[in-house]
Amino acid sequence: MAPLDAILWSSAALAYGVGDYVTTIVGLRMAGIQEGNPIVRFLSGGDPGPGSFAVLKLVSVALFVAAYWSLRPGFARLVVPTALTLLGTVVTARNVQIIRQRV
């Protein structure tokens, strides 16, 4: 893996993995907010607990990694962790905004 790829995957792990996970769990447990993603609600049987949400996160990251490895090295491959970083940043920021409104 090239250095740029490692940087992008680190950013994706922080934004999508840690940021979204932590803010979602804080929102669900401390602020009494319901999960907004209908797919996550369906797969978790309602609002996810920390364990089930972690499993869903790991599975979704594994799918992104599989997509990454299925592409030939080059620009297209870099789009995968970049998109995951952007998604994680937007979702984390939105979660923080919702939590701040409730608390």
Backbone as a ProteinNet text record, in pm:
[ID]
protein_1_A
[PRIMARY]
MAPLDAILWSSAALAYGVGDYVTTIVGLRMAGIQEGNPIVRFLSGGDPGPGSFAVLKLVSVALFVAAYWSLRPGFARLVVPTALTLLGTVVTARNVQIIRQRV
[TERTIARY]
84.5	0	89	58.6	136.3	110	203.9	185.6	55.7	17.2	-107.3	-227.3	-224.3	-332.6	-342.8	-230.5	-229.7	-285.5	-250.4	-302.7	-454.3	-501.1	-644.4	-721.5	-666.3	-734.7	-731.9	-627.1	-623.3	-730	-743.2	-847.3	-986.1	-1005	-1134.4	-1164.8	-1063.9	-1083.8	-1121.6	-1057.1	-1088.6	-1226.8	-1257.7	-1384.7	-1503.4	-1496	-1608.9	-1612.1	-1496.6	-1491.9	-1511.3	-1420.3	-1422.7	-1525	-1518.2	-1605.9	-1753.2	-1794.4	-1935.9	-1976.4	-1891.2	-1924.6	-1946.3	-1850.7	-1858.8	-1977.9	-1995.5	-2106.2	-2242.1	-2250.4	-2376.3	-2409	-2312.4	-2337.2	-2369.6	-2297.5	-2327.3	-2469.6	-2505	-2639.4	-2747.9	-2726.2	-2825.8	-2838.8	-2726.6	-2727.5	-2743.7	-2681.1	-2680.5	-2783.2	-2809.7	-2899.5	-3038.3	-3058	-3188.4	-3233.5	-3139.8	-3169.8	-3184.8	-3275.5	-3292.6	-3201	-3159.1	-3077.2	-3154.3	-3090.5	-3157.3	-3146.1	-3052	-3032.3	-3128.3	-3224.2	-3321.4	-3258.9	-3150.4	-3083.8	-3022.4	-2956.3	-2897.3	-3007.2	-3116.5	-3228.6	-3282.7	-3299.4	-3352	-3257.1	-3128.8	-3031.3	-3008.9	-3028.5	-3004.9	-3133.3	-3246	-3372	-3419.7	-3389	-3426	-3304.3	-3281	-3159.5	-3045.5	-2931.7	-2820.6	-2753.7	-2710.1	-2626.8	-2482.9	-2393	-2252.1	-2193.5	-2228.5	-2173.9	-2226.6	-2358.7	-2415.7	-2375.4	-2363.7	-2321.6	-2175.8	-2093.1	-1952.6	-1944.2	-2027	-2027.9	-2071.9	-2177.1	-2222.3	-2113.3	-2042.8	-1933	-1823.3	-1784.2	-1676.7	-1715.4	-1839.8	-1885.6	-1884.4	-1932.5	-1935.1	-1793.9	-1702.7	-1563.6	-1502.9	-1534.2	-1483.4	-1531.8	-1655.1	-1706.7	-1632.2	-1602.8	-1524.8	-1382.9	-1323.2	-1188.2	-1190.7	-1294.1	-1306.3	-1319.2	-1396.9	-1409.9	-1274.9	-1201.6	-1068.9	-975.9	-969.5	-878.1	-923.1	-1052	-1098.9	-1060.7	-1019.4	-979.7	-829.6	-791.8	-649.5	-588	-460.5	-396	-406.2	-431	-443.5	-546.3	-589.4	-680.8	-811.4	-870.4	-1000.1	-992.9	-881.2	-864.4	-866.2	-810.8	-805.2	-942.4	-1035.3	-1170.3	-1239.3	-1211.4	-1280.6	-1251.6	-1126.1	-1105.3	-1138.6	-1125.1	-1161.3	-1311.2	-1390.6	-1536.1	-1575.7	-1510.9	-1540.6	-1503.8	-1394.1	-1355	-1458.2	-1500	-1600.8	-1733.4	-1776	-1899	-1889.1	-1779.4	-1760.9	-1757.8	-1694.5	-1687.1	-1824.8	-1901.9	-2036.3	-2127.6	-2125.5	-2212.6	-2172.6	-2044.6	-1998.4	-2039.9	-2020.5	-2059.5	-2209.7	-2286.5	-2432.6	-2471.4	-2408.3	-2435.7	-2405.9	-2292.5	-2255.7	-2359.6	-2402.7	-2504.2	-2634.1	-2677.8	-2800.6	-2784.6	-2671.2	-2646.7	-2646.6	-2582.6	-2575.1	-2713.4	-2803.5	-2940.2	-3016.9	-2985.3	-3057	-3004.9	-2876.6	-2814.5	-2814.9
-117.7	0	123.9	216.2	340.3	432	523.1	614.6	695.8	741.6	818.1	731.4	607.1	515.2	498.2	481.9	464.5	587.9	705.4	829.2	836.4	804.8	810.7	708	587.6	486	522.3	586.1	632.9	738.8	829.5	932.5	869.5	771	702.4	631.1	567	496.9	594.1	709.5	809.1	870.6	911.1	980.2	884.4	779.5	687.8	585.6	534	431.6	489.7	572.2	624.4	737.5	837.2	953.8	918.6	847.7	811.3	715.3	620.1	522.8	593.1	673	738.5	833.5	916.7	1011.8	942.7	833.7	759.3	699	634.9	572.1	678.3	790	898.5	949.4	970.1	1017.7	921.2	793.4	692.6	673.7	674.6	641.7	761.9	872.2	985.5	1092.4	1107.8	1215	1163.3	1032.6	975.2	991.7	996.7	1013.7	876.8	865	739.3	737.7	618.3	601.5	651.4	735.6	793.8	712.6	619.3	540.2	420.8	415.8	306.7	168.4	162.9	33.7	-16.3	73	35.4	-4.5	70.9	35.9	-102	-129.8	-259.6	-372.3	-355.9	-461.6	-484	-379.3	-393.1	-421.6	-423.7	-450.1	-330.7	-212.1	-89.8	-1.3	51	129.5	34.7	47.8	-45.4	-18.9	-126.5	-114	-99.3	-72.5	-55.1	-175.7	-295.5	-415.4	-437.7	-428.5	-452.7	-342.5	-218.6	-111	-130.5	-180.1	-207.3	-314.4	-417.2	-523.3	-466.3	-385.4	-323.6	-235.8	-161.5	-76.4	-161.8	-267.1	-353.6	-417.5	-461.3	-521.8	-418.4	-298	-196.1	-155.8	-145.3	-113.1	-227.4	-349.4	-464.6	-459.9	-417.8	-404.9	-295.8	-184.2	-78.7	-127.2	-200.9	-254.2	-352.2	-434.8	-528.4	-452.6	-344.6	-263.1	-203.4	-155.9	-98.1	-199.5	-319.8	-420.8	-477.4	-461	-511.8	-419.1	-297.8	-201.3	-208.6	-174	-167.3	-46.8	-56.6	59	182.1	294.1	419.3	509.3	606.5	707.9	648.8	556	498.9	434.2	374.2	310.2	412.9	530.2	634.3	692.4	677	729.6	657.7	531	453.5	508.2	516.6	571.4	720.1	792.5	934.5	950.5	871.1	876.6	837	737.6	693.4	801.4	871.3	982.8	1093.9	1129.8	1234.9	1195.1	1073.2	1024.1	1028.7	978.2	978.1	1117.5	1210.6	1348.6	1412.7	1394.7	1453	1392.5	1260.2	1193.2	1230.1	1234.5	1272.1	1415.1	1506.6	1646.2	1657.7	1584.6	1586.9	1528.7	1419.9	1361.2	1460.6	1527.8	1626.6	1737.7	1782.9	1888.7	1844.6	1723.9	1671.7	1657.6	1604.9	1588.3	1725.1	1822.6	1956.6	2019.1	1989.6	2041.3	1978.4	1854.6	1780.8	1804.7	1830.6	1841.3	1983.8
0	0	0	-86.5	-99.1	19.6	47.8	161.4	154.3	34.4	22.9	58.3	14.4	48.3	200.3	266	411.1	481.5	432.8	491.9	473.4	352.4	326.1	407.9	421.8	502.5	650.7	696	835.6	858.9	763.8	773.2	772	687.7	680.8	812.4	868.7	996.5	1107.6	1108.8	1212.1	1192.6	1070.2	1045	1046.8	965.7	952.4	1066	1099.7	1203.7	1342.2	1385.1	1522	1537.3	1450.4	1465	1461	1358	1346.5	1457.3	1488.2	1593	1726.9	1768.1	1899.4	1906.2	1804.1	1809.7	1801.6	1729.1	1723.7	1859.3	1921.8	2052	2156.7	2156.3	2250.5	2227.5	2102.2	2071.2	2115	2090.7	2126.3	2277	2346	2488.7	2580.4	2547	2638.9	2602.2	2475.8	2433.9	2395.9	2400.9	2371	2226.6	2135.7	1994.5	1930	1833.9	1761.1	1639.6	1601.9	1481.8	1360.8	1279.5	1164.2	1036.7	1031.8	910.7	913.8	819.7	821.9	799.8	726.7	704.4	834.8	908	1037.1	1135.1	1137.4	1227	1192.8	1064.4	1022.3	1061.7	1030.4	1057.7	1206.8	1286.6	1430.5	1507.5	1439	1507.4	1589.1	1548.8	1621.9	1632.6	1749.4	1770.8	1808.9	1742.8	1769.5	1903.8	1966.2	2084.2	2040.2	2134.6	2097.3	2023.9	2068.3	2004.4	1864.6	1848.7	1715.9	1618.7	1667.3	1578.8	1537.2	1628.9	1595.1	1486.6	1497.8	1396.5	1261.9	1262.2	1137	1076.4	1160.3	1112.7	1050.6	1118.8	1068.1	935.1	923.3	798.3	686.2	714.5	609.4	567.7	663.3	629.2	547.2	582.9	507	362.1	339.9	203	125.7	193.5	128.4	96.8	187.5	164	46	39.7	-72.8	-204.9	-204	-325.4	-363.5	-264.8	-286.7	-352.4	-296.9	-349	-483.1	-517.7	-646.7	-762.4	-730	-833.2	-859.5	-980.6	-1011.7	-942.5	-903.6	-841	-930	-868.5	-943	-879	-956.2	-904.7	-853.1	-928.4	-889.2	-751.8	-721.7	-591.5	-478.7	-503.6	-401.2	-370.3	-463.7	-442.5	-325.9	-307	-203.3	-63.4	-18.2	115.8	125.5	14.3	15.5	38.2	-31.8	-15.2	126.5	180.6	316.9	418.1	394.1	481.3	474.7	355.1	340.4	404.7	381.2	442	594.3	647.5	792.3	851.3	781.1	829.2	832.3	725.5	719.3	825.2	838.4	935.1	1078.1	1105.6	1239	1272.5	1178.5	1201.3	1224.8	1147.7	1165.3	1301.3	1340.6	1471.9	1583.8	1574	1676.3	1680.7	1565.1	1558.6	1627.8	1600.1	1660.9	1811.8	1855	1999	2068.3	2009.7	2071.2	2083.4	1991.6	1999.8	2113.8	2145.6	2250.3	2390.7	2400.5	2533.4	2582.2
[MASK]
+++++++++++++++++++++++++++++++++++++++++++++++++++++++++++++++++++++++++++++++++++++++++++++++++++++++

